[in-house]
């Protein structure tokens, strides 16, 4: 519980910094923290915004590392919010149906129809299954896994 509380404190501190920065507060950036390791997932409009986001995250006490998965915002991408939400729902449904996966430990995020998987699982087999499920959802352009095996 102590680790989870510390991770939540880090996550909230990073989000708070984003809200105070006019250059980044309007961006869609999701923040995840597992054992002090921060993952930032989202879209940016300018390189300056991306750099500011990373700087804010690295400044927070307790952050051991920062991994980013950012894509430049596209103006006319046919994969918008509605499509991304549908894909995440499809991935979550497949994960929930698989009794060999502890699905509550896996976060799924979609950016431009690419699925990003994050979280802590109990085995490499769970990671392989989760990735396969995500790839099996119609409309998914690609899958990136930041899933880690708990130690």
KAWOFEN-V637435 format. One record per residue. N is the residue number from 0. RES is the residue in one letter. BURIAL is 1 if it has 24 or more other ideal C-beta (glycine too) atoms within 12 Angstrom, else 0. Layout:
# KAWOFEN-V637435
N/RES/BURIAL
N/RES/BURIAL
This chain:
# KAWOFEN-V637435
0/X/0
1/X/0
2/X/0
3/X/0
4/X/0
5/X/0
6/X/1
7/X/0
8/X/0
9/X/1
10/X/1
11/X/0
12/X/1
13/X/1
14/X/1
15/X/0
16/X/1
17/X/1
18/X/0
19/X/0
20/X/0
21/X/0
22/X/0
23/X/1
24/X/0
25/X/0
26/X/1
27/X/1
28/X/1
29/X/1
30/X/1
31/X/1
32/X/1
33/X/1
34/X/0
35/X/1
36/X/1
37/X/1
38/X/1
39/X/1
40/X/1
41/X/1
42/X/1
43/X/1
44/X/0
45/X/0
46/X/0
47/X/0
48/X/1
49/X/1
50/X/0
51/X/1
52/X/1
53/X/1
54/X/0
55/X/1
56/X/1
57/X/0
58/X/0
59/X/1
60/X/0
61/X/1
62/X/1
63/X/0
64/X/0
65/X/1
66/X/1
67/X/1
68/X/1
69/X/1
70/X/1
71/X/0
72/X/0
73/X/0
74/X/0
75/X/0
76/X/0
77/X/0
78/X/1
79/X/0
80/X/0
81/X/0
82/X/1
83/X/1
84/X/0
85/X/0
86/X/1
87/X/1
88/X/0
89/X/1
90/X/1
91/X/1
92/X/0
93/X/1
94/X/1
95/X/0
96/X/0
97/X/1
98/X/0
99/X/0
100/X/1
101/X/0
102/X/1
103/X/0
104/X/1
105/X/1
106/X/1
107/X/1
108/X/1
109/X/1
110/X/1
111/X/1
112/X/1
113/X/1
114/X/1
115/X/1
116/X/1
117/X/1
118/X/1
119/X/1
120/X/1
121/X/0
122/X/0
123/X/0
124/X/0
125/X/1
126/X/1
127/X/0
128/X/1
129/X/1
130/X/1
131/X/0
132/X/1
133/X/1
134/X/1
135/X/0
136/X/1
137/X/0
138/X/1
139/X/1
140/X/0
141/X/0
142/X/1
143/X/1
144/X/1
145/X/1
146/X/1
147/X/1
148/X/0
149/X/0
150/X/0
